[in-house]
Amino acid sequence: MRFFRPVLAAVAVAGCALAFAVPAGAAGTAKADTARAGTAKGWFAWVGPKGAPFFVENPPDGRCLTMSQESQGAHNGTVLPATVYPQKECKGTPLHLPPGHHAPRNAPFASVKFGSH
């Protein structure tokens, strides 16, 4: 699983906050890793604080990813369905996003899970 943002990307995964810095411009030229078993091959993007774009590449399948900051406008570019939730720890009324679909740009979410669950 790889996280990208021109300067910094941060997401809480299984209770641990992860942050990866990448050089400016590197996010646009990064190549996809070969998908491993248990990953949703592709990318999942969203808009963070102050309209900053974020995305994660090849997210884990079947695990709830809780966002560490405000998130909205989810776009599922993976090969698996994604489900976004309004509350942390994948709670609340879910919004299902089939592969290639997106939520309305201003639709907030606090966690996401990939795969059919």
The first five atom37 places (N, CA, C, CB, O) and aatype in JSON, in Angstrom:
{
  "aatype": [12, 1, 13, 13, 1, 14, 19, 10, 0, 0, 19, 0, 19, 0, 7, 4, 0, 10, 0, 13, 0, 19, 14, 0, 7, 0, 0, 7, 16, 0, 11, 0, 3, 16, 0, 1, 0, 7, 16, 0, 11, 7, 17, 13, 0, 17, 19, 7, 14, 11, 7, 0, 14, 13, 13, 19, 6, 2, 14, 14, 3, 7, 1, 4, 10, 16, 12, 15, 5, 6, 15, 5, 7, 0, 8, 2, 7, 16, 19, 10, 14, 0, 16, 19, 18, 14, 5, 11, 6, 4, 11, 7, 16, 14, 10, 8, 10, 14, 14, 7, 8, 8, 0, 14, 1, 2, 0, 14, 13, 0, 15, 19, 11, 13, 7, 15, 8],
  "atom_mask": [
    [1, 1, 1, 1, 1],
    [1, 1, 1, 1, 1],
    [1, 1, 1, 1, 1],
    [1, 1, 1, 1, 1],
    [1, 1, 1, 1, 1],
    [1, 1, 1, 1, 1],
    [1, 1, 1, 1, 1],
    [1, 1, 1, 1, 1],
    [1, 1, 1, 1, 1],
    [1, 1, 1, 1, 1],
    [1, 1, 1, 1, 1],
    [1, 1, 1, 1, 1],
    [1, 1, 1, 1, 1],
    [1, 1, 1, 1, 1],
    [1, 1, 1, 0, 1],
    [1, 1, 1, 1, 1],
    [1, 1, 1, 1, 1],
    [1, 1, 1, 1, 1],
    [1, 1, 1, 1, 1],
    [1, 1, 1, 1, 1],
    [1, 1, 1, 1, 1],
    [1, 1, 1, 1, 1],
    [1, 1, 1, 1, 1],
    [1, 1, 1, 1, 1],
    [1, 1, 1, 0, 1],
    [1, 1, 1, 1, 1],
    [1, 1, 1, 1, 1],
    [1, 1, 1, 0, 1],
    [1, 1, 1, 1, 1],
    [1, 1, 1, 1, 1],
    [1, 1, 1, 1, 1],
    [1, 1, 1, 1, 1],
    [1, 1, 1, 1, 1],
    [1, 1, 1, 1, 1],
    [1, 1, 1, 1, 1],
    [1, 1, 1, 1, 1],
    [1, 1, 1, 1, 1],
    [1, 1, 1, 0, 1],
    [1, 1, 1, 1, 1],
    [1, 1, 1, 1, 1],
    [1, 1, 1, 1, 1],
    [1, 1, 1, 0, 1],
    [1, 1, 1, 1, 1],
    [1, 1, 1, 1, 1],
    [1, 1, 1, 1, 1],
    [1, 1, 1, 1, 1],
    [1, 1, 1, 1, 1],
    [1, 1, 1, 0, 1],
    [1, 1, 1, 1, 1],
    [1, 1, 1, 1, 1],
    [1, 1, 1, 0, 1],
    [1, 1, 1, 1, 1],
    [1, 1, 1, 1, 1],
    [1, 1, 1, 1, 1],
    [1, 1, 1, 1, 1],
    [1, 1, 1, 1, 1],
    [1, 1, 1, 1, 1],
    [1, 1, 1, 1, 1],
    [1, 1, 1, 1, 1],
    [1, 1, 1, 1, 1],
    [1, 1, 1, 1, 1],
    [1, 1, 1, 0, 1],
    [1, 1, 1, 1, 1],
    [1, 1, 1, 1, 1],
    [1, 1, 1, 1, 1],
    [1, 1, 1, 1, 1],
    [1, 1, 1, 1, 1],
    [1, 1, 1, 1, 1],
    [1, 1, 1, 1, 1],
    [1, 1, 1, 1, 1],
    [1, 1, 1, 1, 1],
    [1, 1, 1, 1, 1],
    [1, 1, 1, 0, 1],
    [1, 1, 1, 1, 1],
    [1, 1, 1, 1, 1],
    [1, 1, 1, 1, 1],
    [1, 1, 1, 0, 1],
    [1, 1, 1, 1, 1],
    [1, 1, 1, 1, 1],
    [1, 1, 1, 1, 1],
    [1, 1, 1, 1, 1],
    [1, 1, 1, 1, 1],
    [1, 1, 1, 1, 1],
    [1, 1, 1, 1, 1],
    [1, 1, 1, 1, 1],
    [1, 1, 1, 1, 1],
    [1, 1, 1, 1, 1],
    [1, 1, 1, 1, 1],
    [1, 1, 1, 1, 1],
    [1, 1, 1, 1, 1],
    [1, 1, 1, 1, 1],
    [1, 1, 1, 0, 1],
    [1, 1, 1, 1, 1],
    [1, 1, 1, 1, 1],
    [1, 1, 1, 1, 1],
    [1, 1, 1, 1, 1],
    [1, 1, 1, 1, 1],
    [1, 1, 1, 1, 1],
    [1, 1, 1, 1, 1],
    [1, 1, 1, 0, 1],
    [1, 1, 1, 1, 1],
    [1, 1, 1, 1, 1],
    [1, 1, 1, 1, 1],
    [1, 1, 1, 1, 1],
    [1, 1, 1, 1, 1],
    [1, 1, 1, 1, 1],
    [1, 1, 1, 1, 1],
    [1, 1, 1, 1, 1],
    [1, 1, 1, 1, 1],
    [1, 1, 1, 1, 1],
    [1, 1, 1, 1, 1],
    [1, 1, 1, 1, 1],
    [1, 1, 1, 1, 1],
    [1, 1, 1, 1, 1],
    [1, 1, 1, 0, 1],
    [1, 1, 1, 1, 1],
    [1, 1, 1, 1, 1]
  ],
  "atom_positions": [
    [[0.85, -1.15, 0.0], [0.0, 0.0, 0.0], [0.9, 1.22, 0.0], [-0.97, 0.0, 1.21], [1.84, 1.3, 0.79]],
    [[0.61, 2.18, -0.89], [1.4, 3.39, -0.98], [0.5, 4.6, -0.87], [2.2, 3.43, -2.29], [-0.58, 4.62, -1.46]],
    [[0.93, 5.61, -0.14], [0.2, 6.86, 0.03], [0.93, 7.94, -0.75], [0.06, 7.24, 1.52], [2.16, 7.96, -0.76]],
    [[0.2, 8.83, -1.38], [0.82, 9.91, -2.14], [0.14, 11.23, -1.87], [0.79, 9.6, -3.61], [-1.07, 11.3, -1.68]],
    [[0.91, 12.26, -1.86], [0.48, 13.65, -1.87], [1.74, 14.42, -2.22], [-0.18, 14.11, -0.48], [2.83, 13.99, -1.86]],
    [[1.61, 15.56, -2.91], [2.82, 16.28, -3.29], [3.78, 16.56, -2.15], [2.44, 17.56, -3.92], [4.99, 16.59, -2.37]],
    [[3.29, 16.78, -0.93], [4.21, 17.05, 0.18], [4.08, 16.0, 1.27], [3.95, 18.42, 0.76], [5.09, 15.46, 1.72]],
    [[2.85, 15.7, 1.71], [2.67, 14.78, 2.82], [1.31, 14.1, 2.71], [2.8, 15.51, 4.18], [0.32, 14.75, 2.36]],
    [[1.26, 12.82, 3.0], [-0.01, 12.1, 3.06], [-0.1, 11.43, 4.42], [-0.13, 11.05, 1.91], [0.89, 10.9, 4.92]],
    [[-1.27, 11.46, 5.03], [-1.44, 10.85, 6.34], [-2.79, 10.16, 6.41], [-1.32, 11.91, 7.46], [-3.81, 10.73, 6.02]],
    [[-2.8, 8.93, 6.9], [-4.0, 8.14, 7.09], [-3.79, 7.26, 8.29], [-4.35, 7.31, 5.82], [-2.68, 6.77, 8.51]],
    [[-4.83, 7.04, 9.08], [-4.73, 6.13, 10.21], [-5.15, 4.74, 9.72], [-5.62, 6.6, 11.42], [-6.24, 4.59, 9.18]],
    [[-4.31, 3.76, 9.91], [-4.58, 2.4, 9.48], [-4.51, 1.5, 10.69], [-3.59, 1.94, 8.37], [-3.47, 1.42, 11.35]],
    [[-5.6, 0.81, 10.99], [-5.67, -0.13, 12.11], [-5.14, 0.51, 13.4], [-4.87, -1.39, 11.78], [-4.4, -0.13, 14.15]],
    [[-5.52, 1.75, 13.64], [-5.14, 2.41, 14.88], [-3.77, 3.05, 14.87], [0.0, 0.0, 0.0], [-3.4, 3.69, 15.85]],
    [[-3.02, 2.92, 13.8], [-1.68, 3.51, 13.71], [-1.69, 4.59, 12.64], [-0.6, 2.43, 13.4], [-2.17, 4.35, 11.53]],
    [[-1.18, 5.75, 12.96], [-1.12, 6.82, 11.96], [0.11, 6.6, 11.09], [-1.07, 8.22, 12.63], [1.21, 6.38, 11.59]],
    [[-0.09, 6.68, 9.8], [1.0, 6.52, 8.85], [1.17, 7.82, 8.09], [0.74, 5.35, 7.88], [0.18, 8.44, 7.7]],
    [[2.4, 8.24, 7.87], [2.65, 9.43, 7.07], [3.88, 9.18, 6.22], [2.85, 10.69, 7.97], [4.89, 8.66, 6.7]],
    [[3.79, 9.56, 4.97], [4.89, 9.38, 4.04], [5.1, 10.69, 3.29], [4.61, 8.21, 3.06], [4.15, 11.22, 2.71]],
    [[6.29, 11.2, 3.28], [6.6, 12.39, 2.51], [7.17, 11.95, 1.17], [7.59, 13.32, 3.26], [7.99, 11.03, 1.1]],
    [[6.75, 12.62, 0.11], [7.29, 12.35, -1.22], [7.66, 13.68, -1.84], [6.26, 11.56, -2.11], [7.03, 14.7, -1.52]],
    [[8.64, 13.71, -2.71], [9.04, 14.97, -3.33], [7.9, 15.57, -4.15], [10.26, 14.76, -4.23], [7.08, 14.85, -4.71]],
    [[7.85, 16.89, -4.21], [6.82, 17.56, -5.01], [6.9, 17.07, -6.44], [6.97, 19.1, -4.94], [7.99, 16.98, -7.01]],
    [[5.77, 16.77, -7.02], [5.73, 16.29, -8.4], [5.88, 14.78, -8.52], [0.0, 0.0, 0.0], [5.57, 14.22, -9.57]],
    [[6.34, 14.12, -7.48], [6.55, 12.67, -7.56], [5.24, 11.91, -7.62], [7.37, 12.18, -6.37], [5.18, 10.83, -8.22]],
    [[4.19, 12.45, -7.02], [2.92, 11.74, -7.01], [2.37, 11.54, -8.41], [1.91, 12.49, -6.16], [1.76, 10.51, -8.69]],
    [[2.58, 12.49, -9.28], [2.06, 12.38, -10.63], [2.84, 11.41, -11.5], [0.0, 0.0, 0.0], [2.32, 10.94, -12.51]],
    [[4.07, 11.1, -11.12], [4.89, 10.23, -11.94], [5.12, 8.86, -11.32], [6.21, 10.88, -12.22], [5.8, 8.02, -11.91]],
    [[4.57, 8.63, -10.13], [4.79, 7.34, -9.46], [4.09, 6.23, -10.23], [4.28, 7.4, -8.0], [2.99, 6.43, -10.76]],
    [[4.71, 5.07, -10.29], [4.12, 3.93, -10.98], [3.51, 2.98, -9.98], [5.17, 3.21, -11.84], [3.96, 2.89, -8.83]],
    [[2.48, 2.27, -10.4], [1.79, 1.34, -9.52], [2.67, 0.14, -9.19], [0.49, 0.87, -10.15], [3.4, -0.36, -10.04]],
    [[2.58, -0.31, -7.94], [3.23, -1.54, -7.54], [2.41, -2.71, -8.07], [3.39, -1.63, -5.99], [1.23, -2.56, -8.35]],
    [[3.04, -3.85, -8.2], [2.3, -5.05, -8.54], [1.42, -5.37, -7.35], [3.25, -6.25, -8.91], [1.9, -5.43, -6.22]],
    [[0.14, -5.58, -7.6], [-0.79, -5.85, -6.5], [-0.48, -7.19, -5.85], [-2.24, -5.83, -7.01], [-0.22, -8.18, -6.52]],
    [[-0.53, -7.18, -4.54], [-0.33, -8.41, -3.76], [-1.7, -8.94, -3.36], [0.57, -8.15, -2.5], [-2.69, -8.22, -3.4]],
    [[-1.73, -10.19, -2.97], [-2.98, -10.74, -2.48], [-3.42, -9.92, -1.29], [-2.84, -12.25, -2.1], [-2.59, -9.53, -0.47]],
    [[-4.71, -9.65, -1.18], [-5.22, -8.88, -0.06], [-5.19, -7.38, -0.28], [0.0, 0.0, 0.0], [-5.39, -6.62, 0.67]],
    [[-4.94, -6.93, -1.52], [-4.97, -5.5, -1.8], [-5.98, -5.21, -2.9], [-3.58, -4.99, -2.21], [-6.26, -6.05, -3.76]],
    [[-6.53, -4.01, -2.85], [-7.44, -3.55, -3.89], [-6.58, -2.81, -4.91], [-8.59, -2.62, -3.3], [-6.3, -1.62, -4.74]],
    [[-6.18, -3.48, -5.96], [-5.29, -2.89, -6.96], [-5.91, -1.62, -7.55], [-5.0, -3.91, -8.08], [-7.08, -1.6, -7.94]],
    [[-5.12, -0.59, -7.6], [-5.58, 0.69, -8.12], [-5.39, 1.77, -7.07], [0.0, 0.0, 0.0], [-4.57, 1.62, -6.16]],
    [[-6.13, 2.85, -7.18], [-5.99, 3.96, -6.25], [-7.34, 4.46, -5.77], [-5.22, 5.1, -6.9], [-8.36, 4.31, -6.43]],
    [[-7.3, 5.04, -4.59], [-8.47, 5.64, -3.96], [-8.08, 7.07, -3.62], [-8.95, 4.83, -2.68], [-7.09, 7.29, -2.92]],
    [[-8.84, 8.04, -4.09], [-8.49, 9.45, -3.89], [-9.58, 10.17, -3.11], [-8.26, 10.14, -5.24], [-10.74, 9.75, -3.11]],
    [[-9.19, 11.26, -2.44], [-10.12, 12.09, -1.71], [-9.54, 13.48, -1.55], [-10.46, 11.48, -0.34], [-8.37, 13.72, -1.85]],
    [[-10.37, 14.39, -1.07], [-9.96, 15.76, -0.82], [-9.86, 15.95, 0.69], [-10.95, 16.79, -1.46], [-10.8, 15.63, 1.42]],
    [[-8.73, 16.46, 1.14], [-8.5, 16.66, 2.57], [-8.7, 18.11, 2.97], [0.0, 0.0, 0.0], [-9.35, 18.88, 2.26]],
    [[-8.12, 18.48, 4.12], [-8.25, 19.85, 4.61], [-7.78, 20.88, 3.58], [-7.47, 20.02, 5.9], [-6.8, 20.65, 2.86]],
    [[-8.46, 22.0, 3.52], [-8.13, 23.11, 2.63], [-8.08, 22.71, 1.15], [-6.8, 23.7, 3.02], [-7.39, 23.34, 0.36]],
    [[-8.83, 21.64, 0.78], [-8.91, 21.23, -0.61], [-7.7, 20.47, -1.12], [0.0, 0.0, 0.0], [-7.56, 20.27, -2.33]],
    [[-6.82, 20.04, -0.22], [-5.61, 19.31, -0.63], [-5.98, 17.9, -1.12], [-4.61, 19.22, 0.53], [-6.73, 17.2, -0.45]],
    [[-5.45, 17.49, -2.29], [-5.75, 16.14, -2.79], [-4.88, 15.09, -2.11], [-5.54, 16.09, -4.32], [-3.7, 15.33, -1.84]],
    [[-5.46, 13.93, -1.85], [-4.75, 12.79, -1.28], [-5.15, 11.56, -2.07], [-5.06, 12.61, 0.24], [-6.24, 11.51, -2.64]],
    [[-4.29, 10.56, -2.09], [-4.7, 9.26, -2.6], [-3.81, 8.17, -2.04], [-4.66, 9.24, -4.12], [-2.67, 8.41, -1.64]],
    [[-4.36, 6.96, -2.01], [-3.65, 5.79, -1.54], [-3.66, 4.79, -2.69], [-4.29, 5.18, -0.22], [-4.68, 4.62, -3.36]],
    [[-2.54, 4.13, -2.91], [-2.42, 3.17, -4.0], [-2.41, 1.76, -3.42], [-1.14, 3.42, -4.82], [-1.72, 1.49, -2.43]],
    [[-3.18, 0.87, -4.03], [-3.3, -0.53, -3.63], [-3.64, -0.68, -2.14], [-2.01, -1.27, -3.93], [-2.89, -1.3, -1.39]],
    [[-4.79, -0.11, -1.71], [-5.18, -0.21, -0.3], [-5.51, -1.65, 0.09], [-6.38, 0.7, 0.0], [-5.85, -2.46, -0.78]],
    [[-5.42, -1.98, 1.38], [-5.71, -3.34, 1.83], [-7.19, -3.69, 1.68], [-5.28, -3.52, 3.29], [-8.05, -2.85, 1.92]],
    [[-7.46, -4.91, 1.3], [-8.81, -5.41, 1.12], [-9.37, -5.87, 2.46], [-8.84, -6.56, 0.09], [-8.7, -6.58, 3.21]],
    [[-10.61, -5.46, 2.76], [-11.3, -5.97, 3.93], [-10.95, -5.31, 5.25], [0.0, 0.0, 0.0], [-11.52, -5.68, 6.28]],
    [[-10.05, -4.33, 5.28], [-9.7, -3.64, 6.52], [-10.3, -2.25, 6.52], [-8.17, -3.56, 6.69], [-10.34, -1.59, 5.49]],
    [[-10.76, -1.82, 7.66], [-11.31, -0.48, 7.79], [-10.16, 0.51, 7.94], [-12.28, -0.39, 9.0], [-9.31, 0.36, 8.82]],
    [[-10.14, 1.52, 7.08], [-9.15, 2.59, 7.16], [-9.85, 3.83, 7.7], [-8.48, 2.86, 5.76], [-10.78, 4.34, 7.07]],
    [[-9.42, 4.32, 8.84], [-10.0, 5.49, 9.46], [-9.16, 6.71, 9.1], [-10.09, 5.32, 11.0], [-7.94, 6.7, 9.26]],
    [[-9.8, 7.74, 8.62], [-9.11, 8.95, 8.21], [-8.69, 9.74, 9.45], [-10.01, 9.82, 7.28], [-9.44, 9.8, 10.42]],
    [[-7.51, 10.33, 9.42], [-7.02, 11.06, 10.59], [-7.39, 12.54, 10.54], [-5.51, 10.92, 10.68], [-7.15, 13.27, 11.5]],
    [[-7.98, 12.98, 9.44], [-8.41, 14.37, 9.31], [-9.62, 14.42, 8.41], [-7.27, 15.26, 8.76], [-10.03, 13.41, 7.85]],
    [[-10.2, 15.61, 8.26], [-11.42, 15.73, 7.45], [-11.17, 15.22, 6.03], [-11.91, 17.19, 7.41], [-10.12, 15.47, 5.44]],
    [[-12.15, 14.51, 5.5], [-12.04, 13.91, 4.17], [-13.38, 14.01, 3.46], [-11.57, 12.43, 4.25], [-14.43, 13.87, 4.08]],
    [[-13.32, 14.26, 2.16], [-14.55, 14.34, 1.37], [-14.25, 14.02, -0.09], [-15.2, 15.74, 1.49], [-13.08, 13.93, -0.49]],
    [[-15.3, 13.85, -0.88], [-15.14, 13.64, -2.32], [-14.39, 12.37, -2.68], [0.0, 0.0, 0.0], [-13.49, 12.4, -3.51]],
    [[-14.76, 11.25, -2.08], [-14.08, 9.98, -2.34], [-14.22, 9.55, -3.79], [-14.63, 8.89, -1.43], [-15.3, 9.68, -4.38]],
    [[-13.14, 9.04, -4.37], [-13.15, 8.5, -5.74], [-12.49, 7.12, -5.71], [-12.41, 9.46, -6.74], [-11.32, 6.99, -5.32]],
    [[-13.23, 6.1, -6.11], [-12.73, 4.73, -6.08], [-12.14, 4.35, -7.44], [-13.85, 3.75, -5.69], [-12.88, 4.06, -8.38]],
    [[-10.84, 4.36, -7.54], [-10.16, 3.94, -8.76], [-9.55, 2.56, -8.62], [0.0, 0.0, 0.0], [-8.63, 2.2, -9.36]],
    [[-10.05, 1.76, -7.65], [-9.55, 0.4, -7.48], [-10.42, -0.58, -8.27], [-9.53, 0.01, -5.98], [-11.44, -0.19, -8.83]],
    [[-10.0, -1.83, -8.32], [-10.76, -2.86, -9.02], [-11.82, -3.5, -8.12], [-9.81, -3.93, -9.56], [-12.6, -4.34, -8.58]],
    [[-11.86, -3.1, -6.85], [-12.84, -3.63, -5.9], [-13.81, -2.53, -5.49], [-12.14, -4.22, -4.66], [-13.48, -1.35, -5.57]],
    [[-15.0, -2.92, -5.04], [-15.92, -1.9, -4.53], [-15.34, -1.29, -3.24], [-17.33, -2.52, -4.27], [-14.65, -1.97, -2.48]],
    [[-15.64, -0.03, -3.01], [-15.24, 0.66, -1.78], [-16.52, 1.11, -1.08], [-14.29, 1.88, -2.08], [-17.51, 1.43, -1.72]],
    [[-16.47, 1.13, 0.24], [-17.58, 1.62, 1.02], [-17.04, 2.7, 1.95], [-18.28, 0.48, 1.82], [-16.13, 2.44, 2.74]],
    [[-17.61, 3.9, 1.87], [-17.2, 4.98, 2.77], [-18.26, 5.15, 3.85], [-16.98, 6.33, 1.98], [-19.45, 4.93, 3.62]],
    [[-17.8, 5.54, 5.04], [-18.66, 5.66, 6.21], [-18.54, 7.07, 6.8], [-18.3, 4.59, 7.27], [-17.47, 7.67, 6.75]],
    [[-19.63, 7.59, 7.34], [-19.59, 8.93, 7.92], [-18.88, 9.01, 9.27], [-20.98, 9.45, 8.06], [-18.53, 10.1, 9.72]],
    [[-18.68, 7.86, 9.91], [-18.04, 7.82, 11.23], [-16.77, 7.0, 11.18], [-19.0, 7.25, 12.28], [-16.58, 6.18, 10.28]],
    [[-15.9, 7.21, 12.15], [-14.67, 6.44, 12.25], [-14.99, 4.98, 12.53], [-13.75, 7.02, 13.34], [-16.08, 4.65, 13.0]],
    [[-14.03, 4.1, 12.24], [-14.14, 2.66, 12.47], [-15.27, 2.02, 11.66], [-14.34, 2.37, 13.95], [-15.9, 1.06, 12.1]],
    [[-15.53, 2.58, 10.48], [-16.53, 2.05, 9.54], [-17.91, 1.9, 10.17], [-16.07, 0.71, 9.0], [-18.55, 0.85, 10.05]],
    [[-18.35, 2.96, 10.83], [-19.67, 2.98, 11.45], [-20.53, 4.04, 10.79], [-19.57, 3.24, 12.97], [-20.02, 5.0, 10.21]],
    [[-21.83, 3.86, 10.89], [-22.78, 4.79, 10.3], [-23.33, 4.26, 9.0], [0.0, 0.0, 0.0], [-23.0, 3.14, 8.59]],
    [[-24.17, 5.04, 8.35], [-24.8, 4.64, 7.09], [-23.77, 4.65, 5.97], [-26.0, 5.58, 6.75], [-23.22, 5.7, 5.64]],
    [[-23.5, 3.48, 5.38], [-22.46, 3.4, 4.35], [-22.9, 3.95, 3.0], [-22.02, 1.97, 4.19], [-24.09, 3.96, 2.67]],
    [[-21.92, 4.41, 2.24], [-22.12, 4.8, 0.85], [-21.24, 3.9, 0.01], [-21.78, 6.33, 0.6], [-20.01, 3.93, 0.14]],
    [[-21.84, 3.08, -0.85], [-21.11, 2.1, -1.65], [-20.63, 2.74, -2.96], [-22.0, 0.86, -1.94], [-21.4, 3.39, -3.66]],
    [[-19.35, 2.55, -3.26], [-18.76, 3.09, -4.49], [-18.2, 1.93, -5.32], [-17.65, 4.13, -4.17], [-17.15, 1.38, -4.98]],
    [[-18.87, 1.56, -6.41], [-18.32, 0.52, -7.28], [-17.0, 0.99, -7.89], [-19.33, 0.14, -8.4], [-16.71, 2.19, -7.87]],
    [[-16.2, 0.08, -8.43], [-14.95, 0.49, -9.08], [-15.21, 1.57, -10.13], [-14.27, -0.74, -9.73], [-16.13, 1.47, -10.94]],
    [[-14.39, 2.61, -10.11], [-14.5, 3.69, -11.07], [-15.53, 4.76, -10.74], [0.0, 0.0, 0.0], [-15.69, 5.7, -11.51]],
    [[-16.22, 4.65, -9.62], [-17.25, 5.63, -9.24], [-16.75, 6.54, -8.13], [-18.53, 4.91, -8.8], [-15.74, 6.27, -7.48]],
    [[-17.47, 7.64, -7.94], [-17.08, 8.58, -6.9], [-18.3, 9.12, -6.17], [-16.28, 9.73, -7.49], [-19.42, 9.1, -6.68]],
    [[-18.04, 9.6, -4.96], [-19.08, 10.25, -4.16], [-19.14, 11.72, -4.6], [-18.78, 10.13, -2.62], [-18.21, 12.2, -5.24]],
    [[-20.21, 12.43, -4.26], [-20.24, 13.87, -4.54], [-19.02, 14.55, -3.9], [-21.55, 14.5, -4.02], [-18.58, 14.17, -2.82]],
    [[-18.5, 15.56, -4.57], [-17.27, 16.22, -4.12], [-17.34, 16.72, -2.68], [-16.97, 17.37, -5.03], [-16.33, 16.68, -1.98]],
    [[-18.49, 17.18, -2.24], [-18.59, 17.72, -0.88], [-19.11, 16.7, 0.13], [-19.49, 18.91, -0.89], [-19.4, 17.08, 1.27]],
    [[-19.23, 15.43, -0.23], [-19.71, 14.4, 0.68], [-18.59, 13.97, 1.63], [-20.25, 13.17, -0.1], [-17.62, 13.36, 1.2]],
    [[-18.72, 14.29, 2.93], [-17.68, 13.93, 3.88], [-17.72, 12.44, 4.24], [-17.81, 14.77, 5.14], [-18.77, 11.8, 4.15]],
    [[-16.58, 11.9, 4.65], [-16.51, 10.55, 5.17], [-15.38, 10.48, 6.18], [-16.3, 9.52, 4.02], [-14.46, 11.29, 6.15]],
    [[-15.45, 9.49, 7.09], [-14.44, 9.37, 8.14], [-13.69, 8.05, 8.08], [-15.09, 9.51, 9.5], [-12.65, 7.9, 8.73]],
    [[-14.2, 7.08, 7.29], [-13.5, 5.8, 7.14], [-13.94, 5.13, 5.86], [-13.76, 4.87, 8.36], [-14.96, 5.49, 5.27]],
    [[-13.14, 4.14, 5.43], [-13.41, 3.44, 4.17], [-12.96, 2.0, 4.28], [-12.7, 4.14, 2.98], [-12.01, 1.68, 5.0]],
    [[-13.66, 1.12, 3.57], [-13.3, -0.3, 3.52], [-13.44, -0.76, 2.08], [-14.21, -1.17, 4.49], [-14.35, -0.33, 1.37]],
    [[-12.53, -1.63, 1.63], [-12.51, -2.12, 0.25], [-12.91, -3.59, 0.19], [-11.13, -1.94, -0.37], [-12.66, -4.35, 1.13]],
    [[-13.53, -3.97, -0.92], [-13.96, -5.35, -1.12], [-15.43, -5.52, -0.79], [0.0, 0.0, 0.0], [-16.07, -4.61, -0.26]],
    [[-15.95, -6.69, -1.1], [-17.35, -6.97, -0.76], [-17.38, -7.59, 0.61], [-18.03, -7.93, -1.82], [-16.8, -8.65, 0.83]],
    [[-18.03, -6.94, 1.55], [-18.04, -7.37, 2.95], [-19.41, -7.44, 3.49], [-17.22, -6.46, 3.8], [-19.61, -7.79, 4.65]]
  ]
}
